[in-house]
Amino acid sequence: MNNKATLFFDQESLPFILRAFDTTIDDSGIIINSRSGEPIQTPEGLELTPDQLGAIKKGSVIFLKDDIYSIIQLSENKY
């Protein structure tokens, strides 16, 4: 049995999704950790705005940028 679930979301539901991962958007438009106030970073060390967010991967909660490089890395199980 496949227990994997995929959740797709749009910009309207983004604040709800971010709260579920204990993150929010700061005044400058960067996604941050709600508790520490530190910016969330991609595996490459990049900060993300909501428009750049492509995926959130299960595990250690990995935020991925919405670009071809991140998609390739994800498909090759690099994350």
C-alpha positions in Angstrom: 0.0 0.0 0.0 1.3 3.5 -0.9 1.0 5.8 2.1 2.5 8.8 0.3 0.3 11.9 0.0 0.9 15.0 -2.1 -0.7 18.3 -1.2 -0.9 21.0 -3.9 -1.7 24.5 -2.8 -2.2 27.9 -4.3 -1.2 31.4 -3.2 -4.5 31.9 -1.4 -3.8 28.9 0.9 -0.1 29.6 1.3 -0.4 31.3 4.7 -2.2 28.3 6.1 0.4 25.9 4.8 3.3 28.0 6.1 1.7 28.1 9.6 1.5 24.3 9.5 5.3 24.3 9.1 5.8 26.9 11.9 6.8 29.5 9.3 5.5 32.9 8.2 6.3 35.7 5.9 8.3 38.7 7.4 7.8 42.4 6.5 10.4 42.2 3.7 8.6 39.2 2.1 11.0 36.4 3.1 9.7 33.1 4.5 11.0 32.8 8.1 10.8 30.5 11.1 8.0 31.8 13.3 9.8 31.0 16.5 13.3 32.2 15.8 12.6 34.8 13.1 15.5 33.3 11.0 15.0 33.0 7.3 14.1 29.6 5.9 16.8 28.5 3.4 16.9 26.1 0.6 19.5 23.3 0.6 21.7 25.7 -1.4 21.4 28.3 1.3 19.0 30.7 -0.5 16.3 32.6 1.2 12.8 32.2 -0.3 9.9 34.5 -1.0 6.4 33.0 -1.3 6.6 33.4 -5.1 9.8 31.4 -5.2 8.5 28.5 -3.1 8.2 25.4 -5.2 7.8 22.6 -2.7 8.2 21.5 0.9 9.7 18.0 1.2 8.9 15.7 4.0 11.7 14.7 6.4 13.6 17.4 8.0 11.2 19.9 6.3 13.2 21.0 3.2 11.9 24.1 1.4 12.7 24.0 -2.3 12.8 26.8 -4.8 10.5 26.7 -7.8 13.1 26.3 -10.5 14.5 23.6 -12.8 17.6 23.0 -10.7 15.6 22.2 -7.6 13.2 20.0 -9.6 16.1 18.0 -11.0 17.8 17.6 -7.6 14.5 16.4 -6.1 13.9 13.9 -8.9 17.4 12.6 -8.5 16.9 12.2 -4.7 19.6 14.7 -3.9 17.4 16.3 -1.2 
